[in-house]
Amino acid sequence: MILITDSGSTKCDWIVIDNTGKQICDRIRTKGLNPAILSKKKLHKIIRKSDELMQFKEQVTHLFFYGAGCGTAKPKMMLANILEELFPKAIIEVQEDTMAAVRATLNTNDEAAVVCIMGTGSNCSYFDGKRLHQRVVSLGYTLMDEASGNYYGKELIKDYYFNHMPDEIRVAFEHKYNLEADFIKYNLYKQPNPNAYLASFAEFIFLNKDSEYIRELIKKGLRVFTKNMIFQFKKELETVPVHFAGSIAYFAENEIRAVADEMGFKVGNFERRPIEGLVTYHIKNL
């Protein structure tokens, strides 16, 4: 039995398939499992709390985990140790979320492409057909993550407080969210997963894309992301497309295509939920 997992900071999807590729049950969802943010105790608790998952703990033979926060050795090892403890008969493979985006968006296993993730956080890598290359080490949501959910959440909140929002958007924003300063600061500085809290505001931009202010806000983040991340691979962009994975990328496809035309790179595939592409990939490679 094979367990395939795709985790962001907000949510984590788990799919169980048998050795023929048949899906055993409906997709299982838990809270996000970002080992760069959450403690070992918290990660362990989230997984063990899912009775749906734990019913398979003795049957899983292979577990492929792709997740945010798994790009550096220490958090990756911590999560691998937890998974080995909870699924004792499984061979465990932990990869960063960018590899999930690669495997979910490529047309063939050995295709070369620049691959971007835009969900709660953001990242960008080049896959040469065999290996993944990253030229920027992510410093996380506080300093990086342009064009991600938490980036747009921060921009919306700042524009609201600096009075940069058009009046009609400001009123709609006030009606949808609690924007009291103490409430925002409590969630940012006293609660776990502030990046996921910020990303919860991103829904607003896709509910209000008829606003010129919102469309320009989306493009602003995409331009910065392109300059800082995609253009790290300028030479490769001469011959390969740029694929995108994640909910932010999926809903911003029109704006991504517009910025791509403006800044001169070729857009490839879009995958809203990498888990679906990962299941296809692993079934092909059983």
Sequence and secondary structure as in RCSB ss.txt:
>XXXX:A:sequence
MILITDSGSTKCDWIVIDNTGKQICDRIRTKGLNPAILSKKKLHKIIRKSDELMQFKEQVTHLFFYGAGCGTAKP
KMMLANILEELFPKAIIEVQEDTMAAVRATLNTNDEAAVVCIMGTGSNCSYFDGKRLHQRVVSLGYTLMDEASGN
YYGKELIKDYYFNHMPDEIRVAFEHKYNLEADFIKYNLYKQPNPNAYLASFAEFIFLNKDSEYIRELIKKGLRVF
TKNMIFQFKKELETVPVHFAGSIAYFAENEIRAVADEMGFKVGNFERRPIEGLVTYHIKNL
>XXXX:A:secstr
 EEEEEE SSEEEEEEE TTS B SS EEEE   TTTS HHHHHHHHHT HHHHTTTTT SEEEEEETT SSHHH
HHHHHHHHHHHSTTSEEEEEEHHHHHHHHH SSTT  EEEEEESSSEEEEEE SS EE SS    TTT  TTSHH
HHHHHHHHHHHTT S HHHHHHHHHHS   HHHHHHHHHTSS HHHHHHTTTHHHHH TTSHHHHHHHHHHHHHH
HHHTGGGGHHHHTT  EEEESHHHHHTHHHHHHHHHHHT  EEEEES HHHHHHHHHHHT 
